[in-house]
Amino acid sequence: MIFNVAQLLKSPPGAARSYQIREPFKVDLGPEARAVGEIQGQIKLLRTVDGVLLTGSLSLPVELPCCRCLEPFSIEVQVAPEEEFKPGADLSTGQPLPSATEEPELLIDEQHLLDPAELIRQLILVNLPMRPVCRPQCHGLCPLCGKPLNEGPCACEVERLDPRLAVLKQLLSEKE
C-alpha cells in the first residue's frame, strides 16, 4: 500500500484523494502476532500546507496466542490512522528539505511515494489486547501437567487453596 502523491503535492491545500484498500498486509507484527488476512477499509489523502494528511478506517484479522491456553485464535483489529506526512525532498528540484530530519516513517520519499505501512503497523500493535483470550470461558492449562483444561479436566489432584489462607489451615489442623 504505497501511494504516489506527486500530483497531490502539486495541488493546492484542500485537494483530496480517496482509496478503497483491500490487499495482503505483509508487514511483520512481531513474534506473537501475525496478520492472517487482507487489510481492508478506506484511506483519504488530503493536501495540507505542509504535506499530506492521511486519514482512514482500516481493519485487519490478526492471529494471537491465547494468554490462558496458548492456542492461536484470530481477532479483527480496527485502526483509524490520522497523521500528516511531510515531503522529504522538494517537488521541483529534488533537494532534501529540512523536514527530512524528522520522523522518517512520516516522510514522503524522494520519488514522492507515501508509505503508511509503519504507521499502520504501530497502530495495530497498540490496538492489540494486552491479555488476549480466545473466549471468555477459556479454562487455560493445568498448572501441574500442562493439559489444556478446555478439553476436559486432568487427573492431577490440585488442592485449590489460596496461599494467603495457608496460615488459617495450619491453625485448624493444630486444633484437631
C-alpha positions as CSV (number, residue, x, y, z in Angstrom):
1,M,0.0,0.0,0.0
2,I,2.2,2.8,-1.4
3,F,0.7,6.0,-2.8
4,N,2.3,8.3,-5.3
5,V,1.5,11.8,-4.1
6,A,3.4,13.8,-6.6
7,Q,0.2,15.2,-8.3
8,L,-1.4,15.8,-4.9
9,L,1.7,17.8,-3.7
10,K,1.3,20.0,-6.8
11,S,-2.3,20.6,-5.9
12,P,-3.5,23.5,-3.7
13,P,-4.2,22.8,0.0
14,G,-7.6,21.1,0.4
15,A,-7.2,18.8,-2.6
16,A,-8.1,15.2,-1.6
17,R,-7.8,11.6,-3.0
18,S,-9.8,8.6,-1.6
19,Y,-8.8,5.0,-1.9
20,Q,-10.5,1.7,-1.1
21,I,-8.0,-0.7,0.4
22,R,-8.1,-4.5,0.2
23,E,-4.8,-6.2,0.0
24,P,-2.5,-8.5,2.0
25,F,-0.6,-6.8,4.8
26,K,2.9,-8.0,4.5
27,V,4.5,-6.1,7.4
28,D,5.9,-8.1,10.4
29,L,3.8,-7.7,13.6
30,G,6.4,-9.3,15.8
31,P,6.8,-12.8,17.4
32,E,3.3,-13.1,18.9
33,A,1.0,-11.5,16.3
34,R,0.5,-12.5,12.7
35,A,-1.7,-11.0,10.0
36,V,-3.9,-13.7,8.6
37,G,-5.9,-11.9,6.0
38,E,-6.3,-8.8,4.0
39,I,-6.2,-5.3,5.4
40,Q,-9.3,-3.5,4.2
41,G,-11.0,-0.2,4.5
42,Q,-10.6,3.3,3.2
43,I,-7.9,5.9,3.2
44,K,-8.2,9.6,2.4
45,L,-5.2,11.7,1.5
46,L,-5.7,15.5,2.0
47,R,-3.2,18.1,0.8
48,T,-2.2,20.4,3.6
49,V,0.0,23.5,3.6
50,D,3.0,21.4,4.9
51,G,2.3,18.0,3.3
52,V,-0.3,15.3,3.1
53,L,-2.8,14.3,5.8
54,L,-3.6,10.6,5.8
55,T,-6.9,9.6,7.5
56,G,-8.9,6.4,7.3
57,S,-10.5,3.4,8.8
58,L,-8.9,0.0,8.4
59,S,-9.4,-3.5,9.7
60,L,-7.1,-6.5,9.7
61,P,-7.5,-10.1,11.0
62,V,-4.7,-10.9,13.4
63,E,-3.8,-14.3,14.9
64,L,-2.6,-14.2,18.5
65,P,-1.9,-16.9,21.1
66,C,-4.5,-17.1,24.0
67,C,-2.9,-16.0,27.2
68,R,-4.6,-18.8,29.1
69,C,-4.4,-21.9,26.9
70,L,-1.8,-20.7,24.4
71,E,-3.9,-21.8,21.4
72,P,-3.8,-19.4,18.5
73,F,-7.0,-17.6,17.6
74,S,-8.0,-14.7,15.3
75,I,-9.4,-11.3,16.1
76,E,-10.3,-8.3,13.9
77,V,-8.2,-5.2,14.8
78,Q,-9.7,-1.9,13.8
79,V,-7.4,1.2,13.4
80,A,-8.1,4.7,12.4
81,P,-4.9,6.4,11.2
82,E,-4.7,10.1,11.2
83,E,-1.2,11.5,10.6
84,E,0.5,14.2,8.5
85,F,3.3,13.1,6.2
86,K,5.8,15.7,5.1
87,P,7.8,15.7,1.9
88,G,11.5,14.7,2.3
89,A,12.5,16.4,-0.9
90,D,11.5,19.5,-2.9
91,L,9.0,18.5,-5.6
92,S,10.6,20.6,-8.4
93,T,14.4,20.3,-7.5
94,G,14.6,17.0,-5.7
95,Q,16.8,18.7,-3.0
96,P,16.3,17.4,0.6
97,L,14.1,19.6,2.8
98,P,14.7,20.5,6.4
99,S,11.8,18.2,7.4
100,A,13.9,15.2,6.3
101,T,15.5,15.1,9.8
102,E,12.1,14.5,11.4
103,E,10.4,11.1,12.0
104,P,11.5,9.0,9.0
105,E,8.3,6.9,9.0
106,L,6.2,10.1,8.4
107,L,8.2,11.3,5.4
108,I,7.3,11.2,1.7
109,D,10.4,9.9,0.0
110,E,12.4,11.5,-2.9
111,Q,10.2,9.7,-5.5
112,H,7.1,11.3,-3.8
113,L,5.8,7.9,-2.5
114,L,3.9,7.8,0.7
115,D,4.2,4.5,2.5
116,P,1.9,4.3,5.6
117,A,2.9,0.7,6.4
118,E,4.9,1.6,9.5
119,L,2.3,3.9,10.9
120,I,-0.4,1.2,10.4
121,R,1.8,-1.5,11.9
122,Q,2.3,0.7,15.1
123,L,-1.4,1.4,15.3
124,I,-2.3,-2.3,15.0
125,L,0.2,-3.2,17.7
126,V,-1.2,-0.5,20.0
127,N,-4.7,-1.8,19.5
128,L,-3.9,-5.4,20.2
129,P,-5.4,-6.7,23.5
130,M,-2.8,-6.8,26.4
131,R,-4.1,-10.2,27.5
132,P,-5.8,-11.9,24.5
133,V,-8.2,-14.6,25.4
134,C,-9.6,-17.0,22.8
135,R,-13.0,-17.0,24.5
136,P,-14.3,-15.7,27.9
137,Q,-14.8,-19.2,29.2
138,C,-11.3,-20.4,28.4
139,H,-10.1,-22.6,31.3
140,G,-6.4,-22.4,30.4
141,L,-3.8,-25.1,31.2
142,C,-3.3,-27.3,34.3
143,P,-0.6,-25.7,36.4
144,L,0.9,-29.2,37.2
145,C,0.8,-31.2,34.0
146,G,0.1,-28.6,31.3
147,K,-3.0,-30.3,29.9
148,P,-5.4,-27.9,28.1
149,L,-8.4,-27.7,30.5
150,N,-10.7,-26.7,27.7
151,E,-10.6,-30.4,26.6
152,G,-11.7,-31.6,30.0
153,P,-10.3,-32.0,33.5
154,C,-7.0,-33.6,34.0
155,A,-6.1,-36.4,36.5
156,C,-3.9,-34.1,38.7
157,E,-5.0,-33.7,42.3
158,V,-4.7,-30.0,42.9
159,E,-5.6,-28.6,46.2
160,R,-7.0,-25.2,45.3
161,L,-6.1,-23.3,48.4
162,D,-5.3,-19.6,48.4
163,P,-1.7,-19.3,49.8
164,R,-2.8,-16.3,51.9
165,L,-5.1,-18.7,53.8
166,A,-2.5,-21.3,54.5
167,V,-1.9,-20.0,58.0
168,L,-5.5,-20.5,58.8
169,K,-5.4,-24.1,57.5
170,Q,-2.4,-24.7,59.8
171,L,-4.3,-23.3,62.8
172,L,-7.2,-25.6,62.0
173,S,-5.0,-28.7,61.8
174,E,-3.3,-27.8,65.1
175,K,-6.7,-27.6,66.8
176,E,-7.6,-31.1,65.7
